[in-house]
Amino acid sequence: MFPWWLWVLLAIVVILLYLLWKRVQVPSISVSTDKSLYDRTETVTITGMLIDQSSTPMPGKAVPIAITPPVGDAYILAPATTGVDGSYSASWEIPDAADGGTYTINVASLGAAGTTTFT
């Protein structure tokens, strides 16, 4: 039979390991657009979801969004905020003078990153 203090020590170690495991979980983020092909001056609707490793939504988190054109500097949108269901959305109107080609959308939050493209 083990002494009582060894059981207490074991319980403390288990609790600390559990808390450490919960702390190092990296969430998952998705990103998509409402269409894959756009014309100039159309509005791109960007949506996605932020969840933890157990698929639990992560509400109230900032999601920075950058849109990189085929040529030139990225367009930085105001960060979206996740809702109670972990979802976020943003809109971006394609400038009239925008270059044709493939645009890349990059999102990130809490160490997770996602990307998608549109033309």
Backbone torsions as a table, in degrees:
resi	resn	phi	psi	omega
1	MET	NA	137.9	180.0
2	PHE	-86.0	148.2	177.2
3	PRO	-65.9	155.0	-176.7
4	TRP	-58.8	-37.5	-177.0
5	TRP	-66.9	-27.2	177.2
6	LEU	-69.4	-38.3	176.3
7	TRP	-64.4	-40.8	177.9
8	VAL	-63.6	-44.6	178.4
9	LEU	-61.0	-43.8	178.4
10	LEU	-61.7	-42.1	178.7
11	ALA	-62.7	-41.6	178.5
12	ILE	-63.8	-43.6	178.9
13	VAL	-61.7	-44.2	179.3
14	VAL	-61.5	-44.4	179.3
15	ILE	-62.6	-45.2	179.2
16	LEU	-63.0	-41.2	177.5
17	LEU	-63.4	-40.7	177.8
18	TYR	-62.2	-46.6	179.6
19	LEU	-63.5	-38.8	177.0
20	LEU	-64.3	-43.2	178.7
21	TRP	-61.2	-43.0	179.3
22	LYS	-64.7	-33.8	-176.0
23	ARG	-73.9	-32.8	-173.9
24	VAL	-94.1	5.3	177.3
25	GLN	-66.7	134.3	177.9
26	VAL	-101.6	128.6	-180.0
27	PRO	-72.2	177.2	178.0
28	SER	-122.5	139.2	179.3
29	ILE	-129.0	140.1	176.1
30	SER	-117.0	158.7	176.6
31	VAL	-149.5	139.5	176.7
32	SER	-153.2	167.8	175.9
33	THR	-118.2	162.4	-178.3
34	ASP	-74.1	-19.0	176.9
35	LYS	-144.2	166.7	176.6
36	SER	-105.3	-14.5	-177.1
37	LEU	-131.5	127.6	-177.1
38	TYR	-129.8	157.2	169.4
39	ASP	-101.6	162.1	176.8
40	ARG	-57.9	148.9	179.8
41	THR	70.4	-0.4	173.6
42	GLU	-75.3	161.4	178.8
43	THR	-101.4	126.9	176.1
44	VAL	-90.3	124.5	175.2
45	THR	-101.0	121.1	-176.6
46	ILE	-107.0	128.8	178.0
47	THR	-135.3	160.3	177.5
48	GLY	-174.5	-175.9	-177.5
49	MET	-142.7	143.5	176.2
50	LEU	-119.1	119.5	-179.3
51	ILE	-132.8	158.1	175.6
52	ASP	-87.7	-176.1	-174.7
53	GLN	-67.5	-16.2	177.3
54	SER	-100.9	18.7	178.5
55	SER	64.6	23.7	176.1
56	THR	-87.2	129.2	178.6
57	PRO	-58.2	148.8	-179.9
58	MET	-116.9	90.4	-176.9
59	PRO	-77.2	156.5	173.4
60	GLY	72.9	20.7	-179.0
61	LYS	-103.5	141.3	178.2
62	ALA	-77.9	139.1	178.2
63	VAL	-127.2	96.6	175.7
64	PRO	-65.6	143.1	-177.2
65	ILE	-130.0	129.9	176.1
66	ALA	-127.0	135.5	177.5
67	ILE	-115.2	117.8	-177.6
68	THR	-102.3	119.3	178.4
69	PRO	-77.5	170.4	178.9
70	PRO	-63.2	-28.8	179.1
71	VAL	-137.6	134.5	174.9
72	GLY	104.0	-173.2	-175.8
73	ASP	-81.2	155.4	179.9
74	ALA	-70.8	150.1	170.9
75	TYR	-92.7	122.6	-179.7
76	ILE	-101.5	116.6	179.0
77	LEU	-88.3	158.2	173.2
78	ALA	-61.4	139.5	-179.6
79	PRO	-58.0	137.2	172.5
80	ALA	-83.4	158.7	177.2
81	THR	-119.8	133.6	-179.6
82	THR	-70.1	143.6	177.6
83	GLY	-85.9	-173.6	-177.8
84	VAL	-61.6	-25.1	179.1
85	ASP	-93.7	8.4	178.9
86	GLY	82.6	-1.4	-177.5
87	SER	-87.0	156.8	175.5
88	TYR	-141.5	161.1	176.3
89	SER	-152.9	156.0	177.6
90	ALA	-154.6	158.9	177.3
91	SER	-126.1	149.0	177.8
92	TRP	-144.2	124.2	177.4
93	GLU	-88.1	125.4	-179.6
94	ILE	-68.8	126.2	-179.9
95	PRO	-61.8	150.4	179.9
96	ASP	-61.0	-32.3	-177.7
97	ALA	-94.5	15.6	-177.0
98	ALA	-66.0	143.2	175.6
99	ASP	-72.0	148.0	172.4
100	GLY	-75.3	158.8	178.2
101	GLY	130.6	-167.5	-176.6
102	THR	-92.8	128.3	176.8
103	TYR	-105.7	144.5	-179.7
104	THR	-115.8	130.4	175.7
105	ILE	-104.3	127.1	176.7
106	ASN	-117.7	131.7	175.2
107	VAL	-126.9	155.2	178.5
108	ALA	-156.0	148.3	174.5
109	SER	-165.9	131.7	174.2
110	LEU	54.0	35.8	178.2
111	GLY	90.2	-8.2	177.3
112	ALA	-96.9	148.0	179.7
113	ALA	-136.8	148.9	177.6
114	GLY	-142.5	157.5	-179.4
115	THR	-148.2	150.5	172.9
116	THR	-152.0	167.6	-179.2
117	THR	-130.4	159.8	171.3
118	PHE	-148.2	162.5	-178.9
119	THR	-120.3	NA	NA
